[in-house]
Every structure is written in C-alpha cells, then in structure tokens.
C-alpha cells in the first residue's frame, strides 16, 4: 500500500472553497456534480428521486449495513451454546468483519469516483444480500466467518460511495447524515436483533431474512437515484491499495485519527465483550440484554450528533473526548469486583450512555474537521480513509481483548484493561487536539 499526497490546485484554501467546484480558487472538475445541489451529470430517463428522497435512501442504506453488522451481537451467545466455541472465537468473528471492511475500503474505496456511485452501491447491496442468505443458513463457525467476510466487503465498498453521494446531493445535510446514520444503524441492529431473537420464531434466521428484504427494496430504490458522478477512466487503477490524501486534509486528519481510533475501539469493546459483561451483571440469559449495551452506546452517540450539530467543530471534539473518558471511567468502576446487582448494572449503563455521547461527538467532530477539505472527486477516497482508521480501531483491540479473556486475566480484568487503554487513547487524542494547529472553520451541520 502506498500513501500519496495529492496537491490540488486549491490546496490551502478555506474548506468551503476547497469543497466547491464553483469556487474562484478551484477549477471545476468535469466528473462531479455541484456538491450543493441535486443536479448531476447522470442521464437517466424516466422518474428520478429528488434530493431529499435520495438522501433518505442513501442514509437508510448506511443504517441497514451497520444494523446488519451489529445484528449478530445478541446471537453470539446462541451460536456459542449451539456450536460450543470459546470467547476468543466471538472476537475473531467480530474482528474478521472489521478486517474485511478494511480490505474492501482500501481496494474499492475510490472506485465510485470513476465508475459513478450507483454501480458500486448496487454491487455492494448484491453482496450484502448474499451474506444475509449465508447467515440465515449457517450451521457452523466457518459459515459464520464466511458471512462476516462477505458482509465486511459489501460494507467497505459501499461506505465511501454512500458518504460521497450524500455530500454530492447536499453538502450540509449530507455531512450531518454521514455522522448520524452509522450510529443509528448500530443502535437499531443491536436492539432489533435481540428483540427478534428473543420473542419471534426462528431466532438465527428470521432477522437475516428481514434484512434481506430491506436490502432488496433499497437496491430497487437505487435504480431511481440520479447519478452524481460521470464515468472517467482509471477504475482498475483505483483498485490498487493506494491512498491519495489531499494536502489540505493532512494536518486535520492527523489530529482526528487518534479520536477516530479511540471511539471505534470503544464500539469494538461493546460489540465483542459487552454481551458477556451484561449477562454477568444482570444474571440473565435473555439475548436482549446482549444487544442492549451496544444500543445504549450507539443511541447516545446518535443523540450527541443531533444535539451538537450546530456547535463549533473544536468544541464538539473537546466535549466528545471528555465525555468518552468520563463514560469509560464510570463503566469500568461499575464493574467493581464483578458482583452483579442493580447498582453495578445501573452504573454500567450510565457510563455506557456517557461514553456513547463522547463517541458521537468524537466521530462527528473528526468528520467535520476532514471532509470539507476534499474536492468532490476526492470525497469517496477521503471518506474511505476515515473509515480505515475507524475500523482499525474497531477490529484490532477487540481481537486482542478476546485473546486476553482466554489467556489473560479473564473477562473482568480484560474489560478493565481495555477501558484503561481507551482512556489513554482518548488522552493522546486530546493532547494532539490541544497542541496542534487550530481546527479550520467548517460548515456547521443542521
């Protein structure tokens, strides 16, 4: 993989000028639409969705992809009971998905800048539909791993194209949805999967068939979305793992990267170890409890995106990091000596909500620092790089945590050590934010 620095003609201009092809400081790029309107170079004949409907559809795809990624979380206990695997297998299954997303982001992250957004989205949804079938028919761990890999490939390929597509349609609303939709998808998937598994028949199949139906409807909707990017040569070359980073975004991304890694490492903690911790605290075998920690975390993250959407970017980052540290500290302290009961469980969920607020603030702030600095034809690649950092944080610490649960001090000690590591990462991110250059002005979301 090569790391290159792009040096566009508009490097060094203010973010709004850098992001607008009509800026006097930046020549228009022939392959992209105006980012502030729904106009596009696509030549589809027949009915097309308007800008609001297109944004809603694209955001719903992000939500369904992230919901599907968190849907297995409440099911891990069911799979473990049926197939008899160890806790490390749970984190490996979790980590394989993150690694598949990473690989897909590196290979397919920039393709939509050349082929258009719609072909990449349709191909990703087809792979996602196939993954749902694999999950629904899985009878062993290898099948579960296969489904997670397919799911990761589909998600990684789609995220950059969807995020860039939403910014193409409407930069202000698209920027907000890029922060809000992933948190809502994670929250909805974790809770809805637990409720379906607990109270409806066919617990290991129905949730995936429901998601399959959603994916099919979304693929149909994509056919009526106006294409926002004209085809241009270089799609195969763009599949080489080569990251082109706009010069104007280098400093802000260096500041934002530790924040992204820290907040997504926290999501990995809740996705992999959260169900087992909750069952020990509440002494319940209900799978709803397995998905509840991730739902609380992601739901609070979505709330913070809404609450802080009009707040200056630097303030959002500082509030996010502070809430993250405080929330993780409360969560770790609530584990105490490992005794269950109402007190520790309440503290655990309060800490999770506070940490989730920090997750949303940190993720939103990082996106707002970096994304406005990209030209329209650089958006998919830059968003893919943001998600590469995020999914490294999601996957690597979770796998290490699974190893420590089995070969280290056990679940509670590992949870405490994991929480301490997240606090250290957040503190490093805070130091980078305070010592680095002031964040550039960005368009407020709302």
C-alpha positions in Angstrom: 0.0 0.0 0.0 1.3 3.4 -0.9 0.5 6.6 0.8 0.4 9.6 -1.5 -0.2 13.3 -1.0 -2.4 14.9 -3.6 -1.7 18.5 -4.2 -4.8 20.0 -5.8 -4.7 23.5 -7.2 -6.9 24.7 -4.4 -4.7 23.4 -1.5 -4.6 25.8 1.3 -7.9 27.5 0.6 -10.7 27.6 3.2 -12.8 24.4 3.4 -15.9 25.8 1.8 -13.9 27.0 -1.2 -12.0 23.7 -1.4 -15.2 21.7 -1.4 -16.9 23.8 -4.0 -16.1 23.3 -7.7 -17.5 26.8 -8.4 -15.0 28.5 -6.1 -12.9 31.1 -7.8 -9.9 29.3 -6.2 -10.6 25.9 -7.6 -11.3 24.9 -11.2 -14.4 22.8 -11.7 -13.9 19.1 -12.0 -15.7 17.7 -15.1 -16.6 14.4 -13.4 -18.6 15.7 -10.5 -21.8 17.5 -9.8 -22.2 20.7 -7.9 -22.0 19.5 -4.2 -24.6 22.0 -3.0 -27.3 20.9 -5.3 -29.1 17.7 -6.6 -28.1 18.4 -10.1 -26.0 15.7 -11.6 -24.3 14.5 -14.8 -26.4 11.3 -14.9 -28.6 10.9 -18.0 -31.2 8.5 -16.7 -34.5 8.9 -18.4 -37.7 8.4 -16.5 -38.6 9.3 -12.9 -35.8 10.1 -10.5 -35.8 10.7 -6.8 -35.5 14.3 -5.5 -32.6 15.4 -3.3 -34.5 14.8 0.0 -35.7 11.3 -1.1 -32.2 10.4 -2.4 -30.6 11.5 0.9 -33.1 9.5 2.9 -32.5 6.4 0.8 -28.7 6.7 1.0 -28.9 7.2 4.7 -31.2 4.2 5.1 -28.6 2.0 3.3 -25.9 3.1 5.8 -28.3 2.3 8.6 -29.2 -1.2 7.2 -25.5 -2.0 6.6 -24.5 -1.1 10.1 -27.6 -2.7 11.5 -26.7 -5.9 9.8 -23.1 -5.7 11.1 -24.4 -5.4 14.7 -27.3 -7.9 14.3 -25.1 -10.9 15.2 -24.1 -9.4 18.5 -27.0 -10.7 20.6 -26.8 -14.0 18.7 -23.2 -14.8 19.8 -24.5 -16.5 23.0 -26.9 -18.6 20.9 -24.2 -19.6 18.5 -21.8 -20.4 21.3 -24.4 -22.5 23.1 -25.2 -24.5 19.9 -21.7 -24.8 18.5 -19.6 -24.8 21.7 -16.9 -22.3 20.8 -14.8 -20.2 23.2 -14.9 -16.5 23.8 -11.9 -15.9 21.6 -13.9 -17.2 18.6 -16.5 -14.5 19.3 -13.9 -11.8 19.0 -12.3 -13.4 16.0 -15.7 -13.5 14.2 -16.1 -9.8 15.2 -12.5 -8.9 14.1 -12.8 -10.7 10.7 -15.6 -8.4 9.8 -13.5 -5.3 10.6 -10.6 -6.7 8.6 -12.8 -7.4 5.6 -14.2 -3.8 5.8 -10.6 -2.5 5.9 -9.6 -4.6 2.9 -12.6 -3.5 0.9 -12.1 0.1 1.8 -8.5 0.0 0.5 -9.4 -1.8 -2.7 -12.9 -0.3 -3.6 -12.9 2.9 -1.7 -12.1 5.2 -4.6 -13.8 3.2 -7.4 -17.1 5.2 -7.3 -15.1 8.3 -8.1 -14.5 6.7 -11.5 -17.5 4.4 -12.2 -20.2 6.5 -10.5 -21.8 5.9 -7.2 -24.7 3.7 -8.4 -22.8 0.8 -9.8 -20.8 0.5 -6.6 -23.9 0.7 -4.5 -25.8 -2.0 -6.5 -22.8 -4.4 -6.4 -22.4 -3.8 -2.7 -26.1 -4.5 -2.0 -25.9 -7.7 -4.1 -23.0 -9.0 -1.9 -24.8 -7.9 1.2 -27.9 -9.8 0.2 -25.8 -12.9 -0.4 -24.2 -12.5 3.0 -27.7 -12.5 4.7 -28.5 -15.8 3.0 -25.2 -17.3 4.3 -26.0 -16.1 7.8 -29.6 -17.4 7.7 -28.4 -20.9 6.6 -25.2 -21.0 8.7 -24.7 -24.2 10.7 -21.1 -23.8 12.0 -18.4 -21.3 12.7 -16.8 -21.4 9.2 -20.1 -20.4 7.7 -20.4 -17.6 10.2 -16.9 -16.3 9.3 -17.8 -16.5 5.6 -20.9 -14.4 6.1 -18.9 -11.8 8.1 -16.3 -11.5 5.4 -18.9 -11.0 2.7 -20.7 -8.5 4.9 -17.4 -6.6 5.5 -16.6 -6.5 1.8 -20.1 -5.1 1.0 -20.0 -2.5 3.8 -16.5 -1.3 3.0 -17.2 -0.9 -0.7 -20.4 1.0 0.0 -19.4 3.4 2.8 -17.2 5.7 0.7 -19.6 5.7 -2.2 -22.7 6.4 0.0 -20.9 9.1 2.1 -19.6 10.9 -1.0 -23.0 10.5 -2.7 -24.8 12.2 0.2 -22.3 15.1 0.1 -22.8 15.3 -3.7 -26.5 15.7 -3.3 -26.4 18.2 -0.4 -23.1 19.1 1.4 -24.8 20.4 4.6 -27.4 17.7 5.1 -25.1 15.0 3.7 -22.4 15.9 6.2 -24.9 15.6 9.1 -26.1 12.2 7.8 -22.6 10.9 7.5 -22.2 11.3 11.2 -25.8 10.3 12.2 -26.6 7.3 10.1 -23.8 5.0 11.2 -24.7 5.4 14.9 -28.4 4.8 14.2 -27.6 1.7 12.2 -25.5 0.2 15.0 -28.1 1.0 17.6 -31.1 -0.3 15.6 -29.3 -3.5 14.7 -28.2 -4.4 18.2 -31.6 -3.9 19.8 -33.9 -5.1 17.0 -31.9 -8.3 16.6 -32.2 -9.0 20.3 -35.9 -8.5 20.2 -36.4 -10.6 17.1 -34.3 -13.4 18.5 -35.9 -13.3 22.0 -39.6 -13.1 21.0 -40.1 -14.3 17.4 -39.6 -17.7 15.9 -36.5 -19.0 14.0 -34.1 -16.9 16.1 -31.0 -17.5 14.0 -32.7 -17.0 10.6 -35.6 -14.5 10.8 -33.6 -11.4 11.5 -31.4 -12.0 8.4 -34.4 -12.7 6.1 -35.9 -9.4 7.3 -32.6 -7.6 6.5 -32.6 -9.3 3.1 -36.0 -7.9 2.3 -34.8 -4.4 3.3 -31.7 -4.7 1.1 -33.8 -5.8 -1.9 -36.1 -2.7 -1.5 -33.1 -0.4 -1.2 -31.5 -1.8 -4.4 -34.7 -1.1 -6.2 -34.6 2.4 -4.9 -31.0 3.0 -6.0 -32.2 2.5 -9.6 -34.2 5.7 -9.3 -31.4 7.8 -7.8 -29.8 10.4 -10.0 -26.1 9.6 -10.6 -23.8 12.4 -9.3 -20.5 11.4 -10.9 -19.7 10.9 -14.6 -17.7 7.9 -15.6 -14.0 8.5 -16.2 -11.0 6.2 -16.9 -8.9 4.7 -14.1 -11.3 2.5 -12.2 -9.0 -0.5 -12.3 -6.0 1.6 -11.3 -8.1 3.0 -8.4 -8.5 -0.6 -7.0 -4.8 -0.6 -6.1 -4.4 -0.1 -2.4 -3.2 3.4 -2.8 -4.4 6.2 -0.5 -4.5 9.7 -2.0 -4.7 12.2 0.7 -5.4 15.9 -0.2 -2.7 18.1 1.1 -5.2 20.4 2.9 -6.5 17.4 4.8 -3.2 16.0 6.1 -2.9 18.0 9.3 -6.6 17.8 10.3 -6.6 14.0 9.6 -3.5 13.5 11.7 -5.3 15.3 14.6 -8.6 13.4 14.0 -7.1 9.9 13.6 -6.5 9.2 17.3 -10.1 10.3 18.1 -11.5 8.1 15.4 -9.4 5.1 16.6 -10.4 5.7 20.3 -14.1 6.0 19.7 -14.3 3.0 17.4 -12.2 0.9 19.8 -14.9 1.6 22.3 -17.5 0.3 19.9 -15.4 -2.8 19.4 -15.4 -3.3 23.2 -19.2 -3.2 23.4 -19.7 -5.3 20.3 -17.4 -8.1 21.3 -17.3 -8.1 25.2 -20.5 -6.1 26.0 -22.9 -9.0 25.9 -20.9 -11.2 28.2 -20.4 -8.4 30.7 -24.1 -7.5 30.8 -25.1 -11.1 31.3 -22.8 -11.3 34.3 -24.1 -8.0 35.8 -27.8 -8.7 35.4 -27.7 -12.5 35.8 -30.0 -13.0 32.8 -29.7 -15.3 29.8 -32.0 -13.1 27.7 -30.4 -12.2 24.4 -32.0 -8.7 24.6 -29.5 -7.9 27.3 -26.7 -8.9 25.0 -27.6 -6.2 22.5 -28.6 -3.5 25.0 -25.1 -2.2 25.8 -24.3 -1.5 22.1 -27.8 0.0 21.7 -27.2 2.4 24.6 -23.8 3.3 23.3 -24.8 3.9 19.7 -28.1 5.6 20.7 -26.4 8.1 22.9 -23.9 8.7 20.0 -26.8 9.5 17.7 -28.2 11.9 20.3 -25.0 13.7 20.6 -24.8 14.2 16.8 -28.3 15.8 16.9 -27.5 18.0 20.0 -24.1 19.2 18.8 -24.8 19.7 15.1 -24.7 23.5 15.5 -21.7 23.6 17.8 -18.2 24.6 16.5 -16.1 21.7 15.5 -13.3 22.2 18.1 -15.9 22.3 20.9 -17.5 19.2 19.6 -14.2 17.3 19.7 -13.4 18.5 23.2 -16.8 17.6 24.5 -16.6 14.2 22.8 -13.2 13.3 24.2 -14.2 14.5 27.7 -17.5 12.5 27.7 -15.7 9.5 26.3 -13.1 9.5 29.2 -15.7 10.1 31.9 -18.1 7.5 30.5 -15.5 4.7 30.2 -14.2 5.5 33.7 -17.8 5.2 35.1 -18.3 1.9 33.2 -15.0 0.4 34.4 -15.7 1.4 38.0 -19.2 0.0 37.9 -17.7 -3.5 37.2 -16.2 -3.3 40.7 -15.3 -6.7 41.9 -17.6 -8.4 39.4 -20.6 -8.8 41.7 -23.9 -8.4 39.9 -26.9 -6.3 41.1 -28.9 -3.3 40.3 -26.2 -0.8 41.4 -23.3 -2.1 39.2 -25.7 -2.6 36.2 -27.1 0.9 36.5 -23.6 2.4 36.7 -22.6 0.3 33.7 -25.4 1.6 31.5 -25.0 5.2 32.7 -21.3 5.0 31.9 -22.2 3.5 28.5 -24.6 6.3 27.7 -22.0 9.0 28.7 -19.3 7.2 26.7 -21.7 6.9 23.7 -22.3 10.7 23.8 -18.5 11.0 23.6 -18.4 8.5 20.7 -20.9 10.6 18.7 -19.1 13.8 19.4 -15.7 12.5 18.6 -16.9 10.8 15.4 -18.9 13.9 14.2 -16.1 16.3 15.1 -13.5 14.2 13.2 -15.6 14.1 10.1 -16.3 17.8 10.2 -12.6 18.5 10.5 -11.6 16.5 7.5 -14.4 16.0 4.9 -14.9 19.7 3.9 -11.3 19.8 2.8 -11.8 17.4 -0.1 -12.7 18.2 -3.6 -15.8 16.5 -4.9 -13.8 13.9 -6.9 -11.7 13.2 -3.8 -14.6 12.6 -1.4 -15.0 8.8 -1.7 -11.3 8.2 -1.2 -11.0 10.5 1.8 -14.1 9.1 3.5 -12.7 5.6 2.9 -9.5 6.6 4.6 -11.5 7.9 7.6 -13.3 4.5 7.8 -10.0 2.7 7.5 -8.8 4.4 10.7 -12.2 3.8 12.3 -12.3 0.0 11.5 -8.7 -0.5 12.6 -9.9 0.8 16.0 -13.0 -1.4 15.8 -11.2 -4.7 15.0 -7.7 -4.8 16.3 -8.4 -4.1 20.0 -11.4 -6.4 20.0 -9.3 -9.3 18.8 -6.6 -8.6 21.4 -9.3 -8.4 24.1 -10.6 -11.8 23.1 -7.2 -13.3 23.4 -6.7 -11.8 26.9 -10.1 -13.1 28.0 -9.0 -16.7 27.3 -5.2 -16.5 28.0 -5.0 -13.5 30.4 -6.9 -12.5 33.5 -10.4 -13.3 32.3 -13.4 -11.2 31.3 -13.5 -8.6 34.0 -9.8 -7.9 34.1 -9.7 -7.7 30.3 -12.6 -5.2 30.4 -10.8 -3.0 32.9 -7.6 -3.1 30.9 -9.5 -2.4 27.6 -11.2 0.6 29.3 -7.9 1.9 30.5 -6.4 1.6 27.0 -9.4 3.6 25.5 -8.9 6.3 28.1 -5.2 6.5 27.2 -6.0 6.7 23.5 -8.5 9.5 24.2 -6.0 11.4 26.3 -3.5 11.2 23.4 -6.2 12.5 21.1 -6.9 15.4 23.5 -3.2 16.2 23.6 -3.0 16.2 19.8 -6.0 18.5 19.6 -4.7 21.0 22.1 -1.1 21.1 20.9 -1.9 21.0 17.2 -3.0 23.8 15.0 -6.4 25.2 15.5 -9.0 23.3 13.5 -10.1 25.0 10.4 -13.5 26.6 10.1 -16.2 24.1 8.8 -19.7 24.3 7.8 -21.9 23.7 10.8 -24.4 20.9 10.5 -28.1 21.4 11.0 
